Amino acid sequence: MKKIAILATNGFEESELKSPKEAMEKEGFKVDIVSPELGEIKGWSDGNWSNSYKVDRKLAEVKASEYNALMLPGGVINPDKLRRNEDALIFVRDFFKQEKPVAAICHAPQLLISADVVKGRKLTSFSSIKDDLINAGATWVDQEVVVDQGFVTSRNPNDLPAFNSKLIEEIKEGKHEAQHA
């Protein structure tokens, strides 16, 4: 059985965690929500705090080697908090080093900038962080879903159907030799 980590903390865009998680579980994958603290994390929806989700694993106690892929939901608050967490940066970087699929949507690529894994990669994101990604060496394109050697990105919640489909496809394909940090 494929095991997937969703790395998130308080302030994630709820639909960007809930929809991919449900799609992956429907495929029979085991999906763990990994966060810096155990307990519950609160989502964000329509400009307000929304539902809480149970954290399955504490970030400091997991390794990328335990998982087949990593999924990063967006939201404005979530990636901004995670990009300042050294454990999160190491965890993310290790998926790239291990050539495993990584998927990020909306503002989540901000975390990837801080993990120093976007240089030379083709991707998309929420439009407001386009310049940050270009300045970090990425090739930014405005498409609903972009796949670059096991690295899947999308712009916003409207792109979730395409994002989920490509995420699942990449997980089924497994490691990608050209995936790199």
N, C-alpha and C positions, 0 to 999 in steps of 0.2 A: 504494500500500500504506500502511495506517495504521501509524504508529510510536507506541509507547507506552513511557513511562518508568515504571519501578518504582523509587522512591527508598527505599533501605534501607541499614542498616549492621549491624554485628555485634549479635546479640541480637534479630533479627526472629523472629516466630513463623513457623516453617518452613512450615506448611500454608497460611498466609495470603500467602505469596509464591509457593510452588510451584503451588498449585491455580489461582489467577487467571492466572499466567503460562502454564500449560499450556492453559487454556481460551482465552486470547487467541491463542496461537500456533496452536491448532486452527482458529481463525477466519481464519487467514492474516495476522494482525498481526505486525509485527516488534516484539519486546519487548526493551528494554535495561534491565539492572539498572544503576542509577546510584548511586554511593556517593562519600563524601568521599575515599576512597583506592582506588587500583587494586589488583588482585590478587584475593583472595577474601574473602567475608564469611561468617561462621558463623551458622547458624540456631539456634533454640531450640525444643525439643520435649519435652513431658512432663516439664518441670522440669529438663532437662539440655541442654547444648550438643549440637547435632546436625550435619547435613551442611553443607559449605561450598559456596558458589555463586560462580561467576566474575563479577566486576564487568566490565561492558561499557564503561562510560564513567565518567570522573572528574567529579564534580559541578562543580568549578570550570571545567570545559571544555565544559559543555553549557548550552543555553538552552531555555526552554519553547517558543520558536518552532520548534524542531526536531521537536516532538512533537505528536501529536493529542490525547493524554490523559495523565493522571498517575494512578498507582495507589500507594497507601501501605499496606503491611502493618503489622500491629500487633506485639505482643510488648511487654513492659514496658521493656526496655532500649533497643531501637531508637528509638522516638520521643523518649525522654528525651535520648538523645545528639544526635539530629538537631535538636531544638528549640533547642539551644544553638549551632547552626551557622548563621551569618548567610547563607551561600550557600544553604543548604537553605531558609531562610525566604523568601528572594527567589525562588528557583526555584518553590516552592509558590505564592506570591502571584501570580507571573506567569501561571500557568495560569488562575487565577480572573480576572485582569485581561483575559486573552485569550479569555475566555468558553468555555474548553475543559472537557471532562468531567474531574472529579477524583473518585476513589473512595478511601475510607479505611475500614479495618476495625479493630475491637477498641480498642486503646489509641492507634492512629494519630491520632485527632482531637486528641490533646495537642499534636502538631506544628502542627495547624491553629489551635489557640488562640494559640500563640506567633506564628504568621504573621498573626494578627488577621483571619481570614477567616470566622469562625463567627457573628458577630453578625447576628441576624435570620434565620438559616438554620434549617431543620428537619432534624434528624439523629438518629442513634442511635450507640451506642458500647458498649464494655464498661461494665457498670453502675458500676464503681468510679470512673469519671471523669465520671459524670452531673452531679454538682454543679459541677465545674470548667467544663463546657460551658455549663450554665445561667448560672453567674456571668459567663461570657464573652459572654452575650447570645443563646445559641442556644436553640431550642425542642427539648428532648430528648423522644423517644418510644421506647417499648420495643417495637420491631418487628424482624423478621429482616432487612429491608432497607428503607431509606428513600431516596427519590429526590426531590431538590429542585433543579429546573432544571439538570440535568447533574451534580449533586453527589450521589454514591452513598455511603451508609454502612451498615455492618452491625455486629452486636454481638460475634461470636466465631466460631471455626472451624465450628461447627455451621450457621452461616448461609451458608457459602461457596457452595452451589449457587445460592441466590437472589441472592447478591451478584454472582457471576460472570455470571449471566444478565443482570442489570440493567446491570452494567458494560459488557458487550458491546453491549447495546442502546443505551446512551448514546453509546458511541464511534461506533457506526454512524450515529446521528443527527447527530453532529458538534457544532459550536458551539451554545451556548444563549445567546441574547441576554440572558436574565435571570440568567445566571451572573454573579456579581460578588464582588469582594473587599470 
